[in-house]
């Protein structure tokens, strides 16, 4: 049971990190688009 719980926490941490990275990449993409729009 402890092993299953540990695996669950690892998976939860992994998905949380993945979601955080996705949001970060989206922020970076928006900033790049804004900079390109400002340059044009």
C-alpha positions in Angstrom: 0.0 0.0 0.0 2.9 2.4 0.8 4.5 1.7 -2.5 1.3 2.4 -4.3 0.9 5.7 -2.4 4.4 6.7 -3.2 3.9 5.9 -6.9 0.7 8.1 -6.8 2.6 11.0 -5.2 5.4 10.7 -7.8 2.8 10.7 -10.6 1.0 13.7 -9.1 4.3 15.6 -8.8 5.2 14.7 -12.4 1.9 15.8 -13.9 2.0 19.0 -11.8 5.5 19.8 -13.1 4.3 19.0 -16.6 1.3 21.3 -16.3 3.6 24.1 -14.9 6.0 23.7 -17.8 3.1 23.9 -20.3 1.9 27.1 -18.7 5.5 28.5 -18.7 6.0 27.7 -22.4 2.6 29.3 -23.2 3.8 32.5 -21.4 7.0 32.5 -23.3 5.2 32.0 -26.6 2.8 34.9 -25.8 5.8 37.2 -25.0 7.5 36.3 -28.2 4.4 37.1 -30.2 4.0 40.4 -28.4 7.7 41.3 -29.1 7.2 40.3 -32.8 4.1 42.4 -33.0 5.9 45.4 -31.4 8.8 45.0 -33.9 6.5 45.0 -36.9 
